[in-house]
């Protein structure tokens, strides 16, 4: 009898131990799955962070080393024309990095629709997109208005004889408070009014492109139809506007999602795409008839938009196929940078114009112009970081919460409208 009791207790003990181990295994396995699923988005966030950082650098150079953007030989501090004629111009190629933003938008925004092709989801996604963009855009113009009221960016004007900048100062007269609200909430989206925050030239395109992505995914179920629809958009609008970038983002998502290549083949394909991204993406602002770009075929309409879009598409595909790139871009530092990318993009321009010029103007009295640029850039990045953290809390995070609430409400209303009155009472 005692022997049987002992065996029963031992069996219960062993069973409990196995259950505990299985529970731990289950938790670890679920965590691993979550990491694998989220990693796909995390590395794209990291890439978005890199793009935002280089857009900040682009505008800094545009204002204080303008020779890299114009063929005018008189606008040069001695090294700008050389750098502009090499693939190093990717470090300040704002057009290319904006194209990366648009391709990433198409890539990310199509994911829910591909997994769940629901009309309700599509309509709610389209409805909530405007408040998701409008709240940060409004914050951007208000921030720029405050900077303009306080500084008029007068140090920027005083620095022009040294910087040789050719860009007009938009903060010399910023107008009234309600004008700033109008620009951020409406004018930048639908009328092309973005004087206070010049980076908002992209916001109307982002809104239209986002709705285009939702419409393509919803109206064209099935991979073949969707790819054909995207190909038509790319061909029809190539070099005319940025809509092909969103369509190419959907194509990139489909290609990556259905990739079955072996490891070695992925490495080769990724390398080829990286080279192609550098070649096409670095298509220069001037001098494209020389260097590595003279071998490119003629582009339809605006060659800069055309090649920047293709280069951005190849970069996103290359990163998505490279385990090394995904690992780097999924690191905590890159993910943090990606989390601040939208806020940094929206707040940096008035800082670069007002604060950076103040630092350069005082530093150049004691050191060379190049050294003053380096000092100012370091200080500018620090200030942009601080302001981005605050801006994210006040506007970006708020827009996420508000747009999510609007999407849920819209979905409930749409679903309720499909039910009979009696069914609505019980929902």
N, C-alpha and C positions, 0 to 999 in steps of 0.2 A: 504493500500500500504506500509506504513512504517512497519507494523507488518510483512508483507511478506519479506521485505528487511532484517529486523532484523533476521527472521528465516533462511534466506539464509546465512547471514553473520555468524550466530551461527553454521549452518551446516558446512560451510567451515572451521570455526575455529576448530570445533570438529574433522572434517576429518583430518585437518593438524596435530592436536595433536596426533591422533591415528597413523598417518603415521610416525611422529617423534618417537613415542614410539615403533612402529613396527621396524623402522630402527635401533634403539638402541638395541632392542631385537635380531634382525638379526645379528648385529655385535657381540654381546655377545655370541650368539649361535654358530657363526662361530669360534670365539675364543675358545669356549669350545671344539668344534669338533677338532680343530687344536691341542689343548692341549692333548686331548684324543689320537689322532693319533700319536703325537710326543712323548707322554709319553712312548709308547712301546719301542722306540729307546732310549729315555733318560735314562731309568733305566738300559738298557744294557750298555750304555756309563758309567754310574756310576759303574757298576760291572767291566767293563774293567779298570776303574781307580783304583779300589781296587786291581785288579790282578797285574797291573803295579807296584803299590806301594809295594806289597809284593814280587814281583820279585826283586826290588831294595834291599829290606831287606834280601832276600835270598842270593844275591851275597855279601852283606856286611858280613853276617855270614859265608858264604863259605870261605871268605878270612881271617877272623879274629877270628872265632870260628869254625874251621874245624871239630871239634870232632862230631858235629851233623850230619856229612855226611859220616863218616867212622867208621867201627867197631874197628879200631886200638885203643887199650886201652891206648897207650902212647900219643895219641893226644886227650887231654881232659884238660879243665881248671877247672874241678870239678863239672860241672852241665850239660854238653852238652849231654852225653849219656842218662841221665834221660829224658830230654826234647824230644830227638829224638824218644824215645820209647812211646810217648803219642800222642794223636790227636793234641796237641799243635804244632806239627811239620807242620801243615797247614800254620802256620805263616811264614815258610821259605821253603815251599815245591814248589820249582821252577817248577818242572816237572808238578805238578798239575795245577799251575796257567797258564803255557804255554798251557796246554790242554784246559783250560777255554778260552784262546784267540782263539784257533782253533775252538772250538764249537761255540763261539760267531760269528766268521767269517762265518761259515756255516749258522747260524741262520739269520744273517743280509743280507748276499749276496744273499740268495735265495728269499728274499722278492719281488724284482721287477719282477723276472721270474715267481713267483707264481701268481702275479696279472696280468701280461701281458706276456704270453708265446710266445714271438716273437723271430724269428731267428735273426733278425737285432739287437735287444736288446742284445741277447746272444753274438753275435760276437763282437759287440762294447764293451760290458762289459769285454770280455776276452782280447781284444786288449789294452784297457786302464789300465788293472790291472798292467802290468809291470811298466809303468812310475809312477803309483801311489806308488808303492813300491820302485822303483829304485832310485828316487830322494832323499827320506829320507835315504835310505841305503847308498847312496853315501855321503850324509852329515854326516852320522854316522862315516864312515871310515875316512873322512877328519878331523872331530873333534878329533877322537882318534889319528890320525897321528900328529896333532898339539900338543896335550897333551903329546904324546910320545916324540916328538922332544924337547919340553920345559923341561920335567921332568925326562924322562926315568923311571918314577915310582921308583926312587932309594930309597925312604923312605920305600916303600913296602918291598924291599929286605932287608933293614936294620932291619925291624921289624920281620922278619921270626923267629928268635930265641925266640921271645916272643909270636907271634901269632900262631906259629906251622903250618903255612899255607903250603899246599902241592901243590899249583898251581903255575906254572911257570909264570914269568913276561914277557908278550908279548911286552912290550914297551922298553925293554932294547935295541932292535934294530928294529926300525919300517920300515926301508927300505926307498925307494924314494917316492916322491910325486905322480908320475904316477902309481906306484904300489898300492898306496892307492886308486886312482881312479879306477884302474882295479878291485880291490877287491870289492869295493862298487857297481860298475855298472854291473859287470859280474861274477867275481869269487865266490862271496858269493851265488849267485843264482844257478849257474850251475856246479861249481867245488868244492864246499865245502870249499872255502878259506875265512876264516873270522878271521884271526889272530888279526888284529887291533881292530875289534869289535866283540868279541865272541858271543854277543847276536844275531848276524846275522845268527847263525846256523838255526834259525827258518824261515829265509826269503825265502829260496828256497821252503821249505815245504808250506809256506803261498801262494806262487805263484801257485804251482801245485794244492794245495787244493782249491784255489779260482776258478781255471779253472775247476776243477772237479765238484764243486758246480754248476757253470753255465751250464756245459754239462749235468749233471743229471737233472736239472730243465727243460732245453730246450728239451732234447731228450726223457724225460719220462713225458709227460703231463698227468695230472690226478693223484689224490692222491694215489690210490692203486699202480699204476706202480712206482711212485716216491718212495713210502715207501719200496716197494719190492727191487728196485734198491739200495736204501740206506742200506737196511738190508743185501744185498749180499756183498756190500763193507765192512760193519762192520764185517761180519763173515769171509770173505776172507782174510782181512788184520789185524784181531784182534791181538794186541800185537806185530805186525811186524813193523808198522810205524804209523804215525799220521793221515793217511787218514780217518780212521773210525771216528775221532773227527769231521771232516767237514760233513760227512754223518749224524752223530748223531745231528749236529746242524740243518740240514734240517728237521730231524724227530722231533726235539724239536719244531721248528717253526710250523710244521703242527699240532702237538698235541696242542700247545697253541692256535693257530689260530682257531681250531675247538672245543675248550673246551666248554662244555655246563654244567659243574658241578655246583651244588648249592654252596652257600658260605661256608657252613659247610664242604661239601665234599672237596672243594678246600683247606680249612685250613688243613684237615687231610692229603690229598695227598701231600701238600707242606711240612708238617712236616715230613712225611715218606721220601720224597725225600731229605730233608735236612740231616736227620740222615744217609741215604744211602750215600750222598755226603761226609760227614765227615768220615764215616767208610772206604769207598773205596778210597777217595781222599787222606787220610792221610797214605796210604800204605807206610811203611817206606823205607828208603834207605838201612837199614840193620835191622836185628832182626824181620823179618816178621813172624817168626815161633812162636812168643809169643804175649802176649797182645790180643787185640780185633781182630787182623788180623789172628790169628791161626784158626779161624772158616771159613775163606774164602776158596772157592774151588780152586784147582790148576788152574793157568792161562796159556793160550797158549802163547808160546814164552816169550817175555819180560813182566814180571808181572807188573813192574813199569809203563810202558806205558799203558798196558791194564786197570789196575785199576784206574790210573789217568784219562784216557779218560772217563770211565764209571762214575767216580765221578764228573767230570766236566759237563757231560751231565745232571746228576741228579741235580747239583747245578743250572744250567740255568733253568731247568724245575721248580725247587722249587721256585726260585726267581720270575719266570713268573707267578706262581700261587698265590703268597703271596702279598696281597695289602700292608701289612706293609713293606715288603722288597722293593717293587716297589716305595712306597712313600719315603722311606729313600734314595734309590739310585737315585731317580729323583730330589732330593733336589739340590739347586744351587751349593752347595759346591761339591757334588759328580759329578755333570755334568761338573763342571770346572775341576775337577780331571780327569774325563774321556776324556775331550778335550785335555789334555796334556799327556795322557797315552802313546801314540805311541812315542812322542818325548822323554818323560822321559825314556821309555824302550831303546831307541836308544842311548842316551847320557850318561846314568848313569855309565856304567862299567868303563871307564877310570877315571871318577871322583872318584868312590869308590876305585879304585886301587891306584891312585896317590894322591888325596887330602885327603881321609880318613886316609891313612897311615901316612901322614904328621902330621895330628892332633893327632892321637893316639900316635905316637912316641914322641911327645913333651908333651902330657898330662900325659902319663904314668910315667914321671919323678916326677910328683907331686901328683898324685892320683892313686888309684888302677886300675888294668887293666879293670875291669868291668865298673868303672866310666869313664875311658877314652873312652871306646867304646860308652857309652851313649852320651858323649860330641861330639864325632866324628860323630855319627849317626845324631844328631840334626843339626850339621853344614853341613853335607853331603846332607841331605834332602833340606836344604835351597839352597845350590849351585845347586843341581839337578833341583830344581824348576826354578831358574833364567835361567839356561842354556836351560831348556825345553821351556820356554816362547820364548826365542830368536830363538831357533831351529825351533819351530813351525812356526814362522813368515817367516823364511828364506827358510825352506825346506818342512815342512809338508803342509802348506797352498799352497805353490807353486805347489807341486805335485797334490793337489786336483784340482787346476785350470787347470794345463796342462793336466791331465788325462781326465777331463771333456771336454776340448776342443778337444782332440783326439777322445773321444767317439762320440762327435757330428759330427766331420768331417767323421769318419768312417761310422756312420749311414747314412749320406748324400750320401757318395760314394756308399754304398751298395744299397740304395734305387734308386740312379740314374742308377746303372748298370742294374736294373730290368726294366727300362723304354726304350722306343724306342727313337732314336735320336731326333725326333720331340718333344716328351714329355719332354726330358731333356732340350731342349731350353726354354721351358715355365715353368721350375721349378726354 
